[in-house]
Amino acid sequence: MRIGHEWCGTVTAVGEGGDPTWIGRRAIGDTMLGCGHCRRCLSGRQHVCEKRFEIGIRGGFAGALAEQLAVPATALHALPDNVDIVAGAMVEPGGNALRAVLGANLNPGDRLLVLGPGTIGLLVALFARSVGAEVHLLGQTTRSLAFAATLGFAGVWSADTLPALTWDAVIDASNSAELPGIALDLVEPGKRVVYIGISGVPSTIDTRNLVLKDVTAVGILSASPGLAGAIAEYAAGAVDPRPLVAATVGLQQVGAVLSGWRPAGAGDGPKIHIDPRMP
């Protein structure tokens, strides 16, 4: 499988009958490609189509680490001139994060706790701050917490230092099997927990807690419904994802990066970008 599902690029060719005005335009594309015929697709939920392809992930649909990537024109989103290629490649994770924030139903002044200061968690925090929320993050490693602290959020905490505050929403953006239950324990009754992180092993919550606290739980899969909104937020300057990108490398370094290597001079952000044009 050729990987790569968070990407931006320039349209260089269109298929037979395609719109030639796309040629030369910078674009990103939806990574979730539904069958287009089932009930889910016809109701705008192609990202949960049972027969969907996921670019670079599912169904053998090769991803963006290639000289060219074929994408249906219906899945393309044009990038404005003021969204550069670094931010463009962050639209897909940004769309996921934006959907998580919308799922939390935040109001200005609400206090949000984000579990996990990785790429998605940090983007969630940035989008939440842009709507006026008081944003806190809970993390584990010294490095990730130190980087999150540089972004100016209201609080960055470890499990040992987390204060006993009222949390109007909790968004789990971690890969922990234990944190989904902790999120439910922490959230204020009558409020929302959002699950966007996925553990490698089954995680559990106590549904008695969910019911007795009258909590709404929201699951988020895919950036699809959030791509246009993420582009708009980036273009408006409300959210800038670029500080999260520590370095950009060429194809020759992909294996090393995936094995945990960080290039000399890399920043402390969680993302390493790949530019196939680089040596």
N, C-alpha and C positions, 0 to 999 in steps of 0.2 A: 504494500500500500504506500503510495506517495502521500506524505502527510502535508499539512498546512491548510487550516480552515479559518485563520484570522489574517486577512490580507487586504491590500489595495493594489491597484495597478492601472494601466492605461489600455484602453480598448484598441487593438491593432487590426482586427478583422471581424466581420460579421458573417453569419451563415446565409445561405440562400434565402432571400426574402426578408432578411434582417434590415433594420433601420440603419442606413449608412451614417446618420448624424452622430451615432455613438463613437465612430472611429476618431481617435485622438483625445477622447474625453477620459478623465480620471474617474475611477469608479471603485466601489466595493460591491460585494454581492452577498445575498442571503446564502447561508451554508446549508439550510434545510430545504430540500427540494422534494416536495410531495408528488404523488402520482397525478394530481390535478383532477381526479374523477370521483374520489370517494366523498362521503358525507363530510368528513373533517376538512378536506381540502376546499370543498365548495362552500364551507362556512367560515373560511379564513383561518383554519387551524392546520395548515399544511405542515407546520413544524412538529405535529404529533401524528402525522399520517403513518399508518402501520407499514406502508411500503416505501417510506421516504428514503432518499439518499441523503447522506451528510458528507459534504465535500471534505475529502481528506480523512474521513472517519468511517463511514458506514456505506455498505452496498458496493464497495469497490470503486467509488467515484474518486478519482485521483485528485490530490490537493494542489496547493499553490506553490510548492517547492519544485517548480518546473519552469521551462522557458515560456510556456503558454498554458493557460487554464481556460477550458471551455465552460461557460456559464450561461444558462438560459437568460435571454434579455429580460424576461419578466422578473428575474431575481436581482437585477442590477439597481444600484442607487448611485447617482452621480455625486461626486464630491465637489463642494464649492471651492473656489480658488483659495479661500482663507483657511481651509483644512488641509494641512500638509500631509506628506506620505506617512510620517510617523503617527500622527493622530488618525489618519485614514486606516492604518492597520489596526488601530485600537477601537474602531467602530463596533466590531462584532462583540468583544467583551463588554464594551460600553453599553450596547443594547441590552445585554443580559442584566447588567447592573442597574440600568434605568428601569427595567421592568420590575426588578426586586424592590426598588424604592417606591415605585408606583403601587406595588402590592402591599407595601407597609402603610399606605394611606396616611402619610405624614402631613401635619400642619406646621406652619412656622412656629418655632419655639418648642416643638416636641423634642423629647430626648430619645435618641436612637443609640442602640448598642449593636455594633457589627462584630460578629465572631469570625476572626480570621483576617489578618492584614496582608493577604496575598493580592494578586492582581484584581480579582473580582471584588474582594472586600474593600480594597482601597478605592476602586471606582464607585462602588456603592456609597462609600463615605463621601466622595466628592460630589456625586449627584444629590445625595441627601443634604449636604451643606448648601448646595445651590438653591434648594427650596426653603431654606431657612431653618433646618433642623439643627439641634445641638448634637453633634456627632461624637461618639466615643467608640474606640476599638479595643477588643480583647485579643491578645496574641500570646505567643509562646516563646519564640526565639528572640534573643537580644537584638540581633541584626534587623529583623522585620519590625520590631517595636521601635527601634531607633530611627529607622527610615520613616515609619508612619508619623513619628513625632515631628519630623521636619516639615510636614505638610500642614501643620497648624490646626489640628482638630482639638476639640475641647478636652479630650482625655484619651490617653493611650495606656492600657493597663495589662498586667499579667494576672493570672488567676489569684495570686497572693495579694495583689494590691487593688483589685476591683472594688470600688466603693459600693455601699448599699444605697443606691439611688433608685428612683422610680424610672422604669424604662417604658416609654410609650410604644416602642416597637423594638423587636430584636430580629436581626437578619443573620442567619447562619450561612456564612460563605466559606466554611472550613471543610476539611475532609475527615473530620473527627466523627467517630461513632457515638461519642458521649455527648457532644455539644447540642444536638437536636433536643434532647431531653432537658438539658440545662437552659436552653433558650426558652423553653416553655415554663420552666421554674422561675426565670427571671422577669418575664414580661408582666406588665401591669394587667390585672383582670379587665376584660372587655376590650383589649387591644389586639395587636397582631404579631404573629411570628411569621417570618418568610424563610423558606428553605431553598437555597440556591446551590449550596455545597453538596457534594456527594461523597459519602464514605466508601472505602474499598470493601467494607464488610457491612452486614446489615446493622442499621441503627434503629433504636426504638424510642418511642415517647409513651408516656402514660396518658391514655385518652381520658382517664378520669380527671386528670389535671386539666386537660383541654376543655372538658365539659364544665367542670365546676368553676373554672375561671372565666368561662364564656369567651374563650379566645378564638380568634379566626386564624387558621393556619393556611398559608399560601405556598404552593410549590411553583418554581420557575424553571422551565426548560426552554432554552433557545432565546436568541436575541431577536428573532424574526419580527415580532410586533414592535420592537423597540429600536430598530435600526435607523429609521427616519428621525426619530426623536433624538437619538444620540448624535447624529450628524448635525442637527439643528443646534443642540446644546454646545457642541464643539465650535460650530461656526459663530455662534453668538458670544463665545468666550466665557460662558457660564461654567464650563468644565474644561480643564486642560489635562489630558491624560499623558502628555509627553514626559513629565518628570518620572513616570513609572518605568520608562524605558532606560535601562542601564547602558546598553551598547547595541551596536548593529554589526553583524558579522556576515561573511559570505558562506556559500554552500559548503566549502571545504571544512568549515568549523562546526557544522550542524551536529555531527556525531558527538564531538567533544562537549558542546553546550548541553546536549540532552543528557550527557553523563555527569553534568554538574560543574564543568569547567566554566570559569568566567574570564573573559579576556582582560589583559592588562589595561588599566585605566577605566574599567567599567565603573559606573556609578552603583549606588546601593539599591536602586529600584528592582522590582521582581522580574521585569521582562527583558529578554534578549530578542531583538529583531533580526531577521535574516533578509538580506538583499541579494537575490540571485545574480545580480549584475556585478557584484563584487568578486574579486579573485578569491 
